[in-house]
């Protein structure tokens, strides 16, 4: 009589352990939740929204696509707008640097993750005029982007190096992105944001 309750307890423990294992495995390799910490992706994503990011596709060889909203690790120097091909110093100092592009990120990753949109692919030539992307000489359709004015809303042409992607927030006037610290290497991109699940009224695709 005592054997059956003991067996049931063991089965329950094993079931919970297996479920926990698969849940952690899925989060590590397939889908992981993230919280939006800033207004850089407004109006697409609001502060506090939770998104699900598909990590698996990029791990099996899939590359980011133009227009994807992605989670990635930015280069070190994001706080000071340091750039790998400009040496030390900020991107904008009120002078001649106001429109200069950064073609190369610093060589180290920062200790944080960002959520931005892919607006430039490897080999593309990118410029920004009033917050709007000019890709390979042609204005792009960006209904998701907010209006932008000021020196940070304009950028001289930059050719995106092989193996890197140009990222920008949809809130062009309030986003720390590739305009300031350069394109993001492929290996630093974690995955594509595929859905938002919180708050409930915002549930759906990204």
C-alpha positions as CSV (number, residue, x, y, z in Angstrom):
1,X,0.0,0.0,0.0
2,X,2.9,2.4,0.7
3,X,4.6,1.6,-2.7
4,X,1.9,3.3,-4.8
5,X,2.0,6.7,-3.1
6,X,5.8,6.6,-3.2
7,X,5.7,5.8,-6.9
8,X,3.2,8.6,-7.6
9,X,5.5,11.1,-5.8
10,X,8.5,10.0,-7.8
11,X,6.6,10.3,-11.0
12,X,5.4,13.8,-10.1
13,X,8.9,14.9,-9.2
14,X,10.2,13.5,-12.5
15,X,7.4,15.1,-14.5
16,X,8.1,18.5,-12.9
17,X,11.9,18.1,-13.5
18,X,11.4,17.2,-17.2
19,X,9.0,20.1,-17.7
20,X,11.4,22.5,-16.1
21,X,14.2,21.2,-18.2
22,X,12.3,21.7,-21.4
23,X,11.1,25.1,-20.3
24,X,14.7,26.3,-19.6
25,X,15.9,24.7,-22.9
26,X,13.2,26.5,-24.9
27,X,14.1,29.8,-23.3
28,X,17.8,29.3,-23.9
29,X,17.6,28.2,-27.5
30,X,14.2,29.0,-29.0
31,X,12.0,31.7,-27.4
32,X,12.8,34.2,-24.7
33,X,10.7,37.0,-23.2
34,X,12.1,40.6,-23.0
35,X,10.7,43.8,-21.5
36,X,10.8,47.1,-23.4
37,X,12.7,49.5,-21.1
38,X,12.6,52.8,-23.1
39,X,10.7,54.8,-25.7
40,X,13.1,54.2,-28.5
41,X,10.6,51.9,-30.4
42,X,7.5,54.0,-29.9
43,X,4.9,53.8,-31.5
44,X,5.6,50.2,-32.4
45,X,6.5,49.1,-28.8
46,X,5.7,51.1,-25.6
47,X,7.7,51.2,-22.4
48,X,6.8,48.1,-20.3
49,X,5.5,45.9,-23.1
50,X,6.7,42.3,-23.1
51,X,7.8,40.7,-26.2
52,X,8.8,37.2,-27.3
53,X,12.0,36.8,-29.2
54,X,12.7,33.9,-31.6
55,X,16.3,32.9,-30.8
56,X,16.3,29.6,-32.6
57,X,16.1,30.8,-36.2
58,X,19.4,32.8,-35.9
59,X,21.1,29.9,-34.2
60,X,20.5,27.5,-37.2
61,X,21.7,29.9,-39.9
62,X,18.9,32.3,-40.5
63,X,20.0,35.9,-41.0
64,X,18.1,39.0,-40.0
65,X,15.8,40.6,-42.6
66,X,15.2,44.2,-43.6
67,X,12.5,45.6,-41.3
68,X,12.9,42.9,-38.6
69,X,12.5,44.2,-35.0
70,X,15.4,42.5,-33.3
71,X,17.1,42.0,-29.9
72,X,20.8,42.3,-29.9
73,X,23.9,43.2,-27.8
74,X,25.2,46.6,-28.8
75,X,28.9,47.5,-28.9
76,X,30.6,48.9,-25.8
77,X,30.6,52.7,-25.7
78,X,26.9,53.1,-26.2
79,X,26.7,55.4,-23.2
80,X,29.3,57.8,-24.6
81,X,28.4,57.2,-28.3
82,X,31.9,55.9,-28.9
83,X,32.7,54.7,-32.4
84,X,35.2,52.2,-33.5
85,X,36.4,54.2,-36.6
86,X,36.4,57.6,-34.8
87,X,38.4,56.8,-31.7
88,X,37.4,58.3,-28.5
89,X,34.8,61.1,-28.2
90,X,31.0,61.6,-28.7
91,X,29.2,61.3,-32.0
92,X,27.8,64.8,-31.7
93,X,29.7,67.7,-30.2
94,X,27.8,70.6,-31.8
95,X,30.4,71.0,-34.6
96,X,31.6,69.1,-37.6
97,X,30.8,65.7,-36.2
98,X,27.0,66.4,-36.3
99,X,26.4,64.3,-39.4
100,X,29.3,61.9,-39.5
101,X,28.5,58.2,-39.8
102,X,30.1,55.5,-37.8
103,X,31.1,52.6,-40.2
104,X,32.6,50.4,-37.5
105,X,31.5,49.5,-34.0
106,X,33.9,49.1,-31.1
107,X,35.3,45.6,-30.8
108,X,33.7,44.7,-27.5
109,X,30.0,44.0,-26.6
110,X,28.2,46.0,-24.0
111,X,26.6,44.4,-20.9
112,X,23.1,45.0,-22.0
113,X,20.6,44.2,-24.8
114,X,18.7,46.6,-27.1
115,X,15.6,46.3,-29.2
116,X,15.7,48.1,-32.6
117,X,14.7,47.6,-36.3
118,X,17.0,46.4,-39.1
119,X,17.1,49.3,-41.6
120,X,20.4,48.5,-43.4
121,X,21.8,45.2,-44.7
122,X,25.4,44.2,-45.3
123,X,26.6,46.0,-48.4
124,X,23.9,48.7,-48.4
125,X,24.6,52.4,-48.5
126,X,22.6,54.2,-45.9
127,X,21.9,57.9,-45.2
128,X,19.3,59.5,-42.9
129,X,17.4,62.7,-43.7
130,X,15.0,64.1,-41.2
131,X,14.9,60.7,-39.5
132,X,14.0,58.9,-42.7
133,X,16.3,56.2,-44.2
134,X,17.7,56.6,-47.7
135,X,18.8,53.1,-48.7
136,X,21.0,52.7,-51.8
137,X,19.9,56.1,-53.0
138,X,16.1,55.6,-52.6
139,X,13.8,56.8,-49.8
140,X,12.3,53.9,-47.9
141,X,8.7,53.4,-46.9
142,X,8.7,53.6,-43.1
143,X,5.1,54.1,-41.8
144,X,6.3,52.9,-38.4
145,X,8.8,55.7,-37.9
146,X,8.0,58.8,-35.9
147,X,8.8,62.3,-37.0
148,X,12.3,63.6,-36.2
149,X,14.1,67.0,-36.2
150,X,17.5,68.0,-35.0
151,X,21.1,67.0,-35.9
152,X,20.6,63.4,-34.7
153,X,17.9,63.0,-37.4
154,X,20.4,63.4,-40.3
155,X,23.4,61.3,-41.2
156,X,25.8,61.3,-44.1
157,X,26.1,58.2,-46.3
158,X,27.6,55.1,-44.8
159,X,28.3,51.8,-46.5
160,X,27.4,48.9,-44.2
161,X,30.4,46.5,-43.9
162,X,29.9,42.8,-44.7
163,X,28.5,40.8,-41.8
164,X,27.0,43.8,-40.0
165,X,23.5,45.3,-39.8
166,X,22.4,49.0,-39.3
167,X,19.8,49.3,-36.5
168,X,17.5,52.2,-35.7
169,X,14.7,52.7,-33.3
170,X,11.3,53.7,-34.7
171,X,11.3,56.7,-32.4
172,X,14.0,58.4,-34.4
173,X,14.3,61.5,-32.2
174,X,14.8,59.4,-29.0
175,X,16.8,56.3,-29.8
176,X,20.4,55.3,-29.2
177,X,21.2,53.2,-32.3
178,X,23.6,52.6,-35.1
179,X,23.7,56.3,-36.1
180,X,25.8,56.9,-33.0
181,X,27.9,53.7,-32.5
182,X,27.8,51.8,-35.8
183,X,26.4,48.7,-37.4
184,X,26.0,45.6,-35.3
185,X,27.9,42.4,-36.1
186,X,25.8,39.4,-37.1
187,X,27.1,37.3,-34.1
188,X,25.8,39.9,-31.6
189,X,22.2,39.6,-32.9
190,X,20.1,37.4,-30.5
191,X,16.9,37.1,-32.5
192,X,13.7,38.5,-34.0
193,X,10.9,39.9,-31.9
194,X,7.9,37.9,-33.1
195,X,5.0,38.7,-30.7
196,X,4.0,40.9,-27.8
197,X,2.1,39.3,-24.9
198,X,1.8,42.0,-22.3
199,X,-0.3,44.0,-21.6
200,X,-3.1,41.8,-22.8
201,X,-4.7,44.5,-24.9
202,X,-1.5,44.7,-27.0
203,X,-1.2,41.0,-27.6
204,X,-0.3,40.1,-31.2
205,X,2.6,40.1,-33.7
206,X,5.3,42.7,-33.9
